[in-house]
Amino acid sequence: MKNLVRSLAIIAMLLSTAGSLSAQKRATGSMNLETFDFRPYHFGFLLSWNTSSFFIDRRADFSFSDSLLSISNVPQAGFNLALLASLNLTKNVNFRFIPGLSFQDRGLDYKFLKADGTTEHFLKRTESVWLEFPVLCKLRTDRVKNFDAYALIGATYALDMQSQKDVNNEVASDIIVKLVDRNYTVDAGAGVDFYLPYFKFAIEMKTCIGLPDVLLHEDHRFATPISKLRTRTFVMSFTFEG
């Protein structure tokens, strides 16, 4: 998975570099979709890959007999499907609304020290299907031939459509680390637009940092050691706009 992320990042960097060189040279050539940016609004969709984990804050004063040695992230991969509506505020500023579904999977690895001196591990996964409502501001460069670059900043409100917050851990066969069913994030990223003959294609990368504590605090050894759990997600999207 790390190799995939590295490869995708290298591809995006190469495309961005190629576009920058093209802008510097002002190469001659045909212009695709010449009137695309003159329209006040347009629509599209996104296909995205994501990897998700947590910011973990442990309780400094917590201890128990089968000692907790560590809690660590086990990032998991997921994907997003979303629609896009874009409003041109100015030539270089767009307002974007991108409602969609985000399938996210996060893992927490717990390492405990047993009485006999050995250790045991428990992997607790939290699977979510978030109905997301991102609102983003897109700040883009002037178009040069069939290319421009842009930055994104905004926020997302999300509802978990697969929340397990109502599961009764007292009767469940395995203890679940439960999350609340609401979240909101601050989002920032960047991308590259390519004007193709029939549509505009973009590659973008975005980081989403959760602000609230999403852990549902319960009295068991997987939840009690944690004082706060916040989400973080890296998203790579392929955008198609017409």
C-alpha positions in Angstrom: 0.0 0.0 0.0 2.9 2.4 0.8 4.3 1.7 -2.6 1.0 2.5 -4.3 0.8 5.8 -2.4 4.4 6.6 -3.4 3.7 5.7 -7.1 0.6 7.8 -7.3 2.4 10.8 -5.6 5.3 10.5 -8.1 2.8 10.4 -11.1 1.0 13.5 -9.8 4.3 15.4 -9.2 5.5 14.5 -12.7 2.3 15.7 -14.2 2.5 18.9 -12.2 6.1 19.5 -13.3 5.3 18.9 -16.9 2.5 21.4 -16.7 4.7 24.0 -15.1 7.3 23.5 -17.9 4.6 23.9 -20.4 3.5 27.1 -18.8 7.0 28.5 -18.8 7.5 27.7 -22.5 4.1 29.0 -23.5 4.1 26.3 -26.2 1.8 26.7 -29.1 -1.0 24.2 -29.6 -4.8 23.7 -29.8 -7.0 24.8 -26.9 -9.6 22.2 -25.7 -12.9 23.4 -24.1 -12.0 27.0 -24.8 -15.3 28.3 -23.3 -15.4 25.9 -20.3 -14.4 28.5 -17.7 -16.8 31.1 -19.0 -19.8 29.2 -17.8 -21.0 30.2 -14.3 -21.4 26.7 -13.1 -20.8 23.1 -14.1 -21.1 19.6 -12.7 -19.1 16.4 -12.5 -18.2 13.4 -10.3 -15.2 12.1 -8.3 -13.7 8.7 -7.9 -11.3 8.6 -5.0 -9.0 6.3 -3.0 -8.5 7.0 0.7 -6.4 5.8 3.6 -7.6 6.5 7.1 -6.2 6.5 10.7 -6.6 8.3 14.0 -4.9 10.9 16.2 -4.7 9.0 19.5 -4.5 10.8 22.9 -4.0 8.4 25.8 -4.9 9.0 29.4 -1.7 9.7 31.3 -3.0 8.3 34.6 -4.5 5.1 33.4 -3.2 1.7 34.5 -4.6 -1.8 35.1 -3.2 -5.3 35.9 -2.7 -6.6 32.4 -0.6 -3.6 31.5 -1.3 -1.7 28.2 2.1 -1.2 26.5 0.9 0.7 23.4 -1.9 1.7 21.1 -0.9 2.3 17.5 -2.6 3.0 14.2 -3.1 0.4 11.5 -4.1 2.5 8.5 -6.6 0.9 6.1 -7.6 1.7 2.6 -11.0 2.7 1.3 -12.7 4.6 -1.5 -15.0 7.5 -2.2 -17.8 8.2 -4.7 -19.1 11.7 -5.0 -20.9 14.2 -7.2 -19.6 17.7 -7.8 -21.2 21.0 -8.3 -18.9 24.0 -9.0 -19.7 27.7 -9.1 -17.3 30.1 -10.6 -17.0 33.1 -8.3 -14.2 34.7 -10.3 -11.8 33.6 -12.9 -9.5 32.0 -10.3 -11.9 31.2 -7.5 -14.5 28.4 -7.5 -16.9 27.3 -4.8 -17.4 23.5 -4.8 -20.0 21.3 -3.1 -19.1 17.6 -3.3 -21.7 15.3 -1.6 -20.9 11.7 -1.6 -20.1 8.4 0.2 -16.8 7.6 1.8 -16.0 4.0 2.7 -13.4 4.2 5.5 -11.7 1.5 7.5 -9.4 2.3 10.5 -7.5 -0.1 12.7 -6.2 0.2 16.3 -3.5 -2.2 17.4 -3.4 -2.8 21.2 -0.3 -4.4 22.8 -0.8 -5.8 26.4 1.8 -7.2 28.8 0.5 -10.4 30.3 1.2 -11.7 33.8 3.7 -14.3 32.5 5.8 -11.7 30.8 4.6 -12.4 27.3 2.6 -9.9 25.1 -0.7 -10.1 23.3 -2.0 -8.0 20.4 -5.6 -7.1 19.6 -6.6 -5.4 16.3 -9.8 -3.4 16.6 -11.1 -2.2 13.3 -13.7 0.6 12.9 -15.5 0.4 9.6 -17.6 3.4 8.5 -19.7 4.5 5.6 -19.7 8.3 5.8 -22.3 10.4 4.0 -20.2 13.5 3.5 -21.0 17.1 2.6 -17.7 18.9 1.7 -17.7 22.6 1.0 -14.4 23.7 -0.6 -12.9 26.8 -2.1 -10.7 26.1 -5.1 -8.0 28.7 -5.8 -6.5 28.1 -9.3 -3.8 29.5 -11.5 -4.5 31.1 -14.8 -5.1 28.5 -17.5 -2.1 27.9 -19.8 -3.2 26.0 -22.9 -4.8 22.8 -21.5 -3.5 23.0 -18.0 -3.9 24.7 -14.7 -3.0 24.0 -11.1 -5.0 24.7 -7.9 -5.2 24.6 -4.1 -8.2 23.5 -2.0 -9.3 24.6 1.4 -12.6 23.9 3.2 -14.5 21.7 5.6 -16.7 18.6 5.6 -19.6 17.5 7.7 -20.2 13.8 7.8 -22.8 11.2 9.0 -21.9 7.6 9.6 -24.5 5.4 7.9 -22.9 2.3 9.3 -22.4 3.4 12.9 -22.1 0.6 15.6 -22.8 3.0 18.5 -25.9 1.1 19.5 -24.2 -2.3 19.7 -24.3 -3.8 23.3 -20.8 -4.8 24.2 -22.1 -6.7 27.2 -23.7 -9.3 24.9 -21.5 -9.0 21.8 -19.1 -11.9 21.1 -16.2 -9.4 20.7 -15.7 -6.0 22.2 -16.2 -3.2 19.7 -14.4 0.2 19.8 -17.4 2.3 19.0 -17.5 5.7 17.3 -20.1 8.4 17.3 -22.1 8.9 14.1 -21.1 12.6 13.5 -17.9 14.1 12.4 -16.5 17.3 10.8 -13.1 17.9 9.3 -10.9 20.7 8.0 -9.7 19.9 4.5 -6.7 21.1 2.5 -5.1 19.9 -0.7 -3.9 20.6 -4.2 -4.4 19.3 -7.7 -3.9 19.6 -11.5 -6.5 20.2 -14.1 -6.2 18.9 -17.6 -8.6 20.2 -20.4 -9.3 17.2 -22.6 -11.3 17.4 -25.9 -14.6 16.4 -24.3 -14.2 17.0 -20.5 -11.9 18.3 -17.9 -9.9 15.8 -15.9 -8.1 16.5 -12.6 -5.9 14.6 -10.2 -5.9 16.0 -6.7 -4.7 15.1 -3.2 -6.4 16.1 0.0 -5.9 15.7 3.7 -8.9 15.8 6.0 -8.3 16.4 9.8 -11.1 15.6 12.2 -11.8 18.2 14.9 -14.1 16.5 17.5 -13.5 13.4 19.6 -15.2 10.6 17.8 -14.7 7.9 20.4 -17.8 6.7 22.3 -16.4 6.4 25.8 -17.2 3.1 27.5 -15.9 1.2 30.4 -13.7 -1.5 28.9 -10.0 -1.9 28.4 -10.0 -0.8 24.8 -11.8 2.5 25.3 -10.9 3.5 28.8 -7.2 4.2 28.1 -8.0 6.7 25.4 -8.9 10.3 26.3 -9.5 11.5 22.7 -9.7 10.0 19.2 -9.8 12.2 16.1 -9.9 11.1 12.5 -7.4 11.8 9.8 -7.8 10.8 6.1 -5.7 11.1 3.0 -7.7 11.2 -0.2 -6.5 11.0 -3.8 -9.2 11.8 -6.3 -9.8 11.6 -10.0 -12.2 14.3 -11.1 -14.3 14.4 -14.2 -16.1 17.6 -15.1 -18.3 18.4 -18.1 
